[in-house]
Amino acid sequence: MSNNGIKIKDGLLKELFERGLHLGFSRARRHPSTESYLFGYKNRQAIIDLEKTSQSLAQAKDFIKSLGGQGKKIVLVGTKNEARLVVERAGKRVGAPYVTERWLGGTLTNFKEFRRRVNRLLSIIEQEEKGELTVYTKKERGVIGKEKEKLERYFASLVSLTELPGAVVVIDPKDEAIAVAEAKVVGVPVVALANSDCNLKGVDYPIVGNDTARDSIEYVINELTTAYAEGKSLLAALAAKPSAEEPVSGTPPANSSVSPAGR
């Protein structure tokens, strides 16, 4: 396969190419930190080196899978229009907290306050379910309803985040600069799909590729969340496996003092 002067033979690289991950921004928008990830330029547009992208993706997948295997949470962050639906679907599919609205400052750096607001949302929901809001006036219920609506918008998808996550996965670290900065302050690793205009400083696992096309975003997010799900499955299988020290049901332990029948 050949396009834009690039020959693609490897199956994985062909997939990345067809998803448009090789398309960077113009030379003028290039950030110096991405230079080593670029194949070259075509009509002033940066062409991303897909071999390096595939290597970076593989490393990020291994890391994310290990987090799933340790039972740690990851937070998916994608607030740009092209990423929102993809991130939401992926988060729901693997049970990962996600952010598709504006990242609220303090989500990680003021985690206690973040949890206070999440708990307030849960409290309102519980009161509704129990019918306890009927003690309030119509006006008061209206105020509580508006409060709930605002809290749901920003916190409903983060309810399961009860402690700092094992990693933050962002689409476009330039757009999600606040999330990246907060993660670095609290020591949470950052995995990011980043185009040629992004500063990779502060990103622990950069995956340099097109972060503006839905096809490329969907491919990377699905690869990462599938790896996370695999890690979670391994953990579940390990938890379900009987310990070597546990006797099989109906069989006395090796050191049991119970005498065999007939003795």
Order of alpha helices (4+ residues) and beta strands (2+ residues): beta-beta-alpha-beta-beta-beta-alpha-beta-alpha-beta-alpha-alpha-beta-alpha-beta-beta-alpha
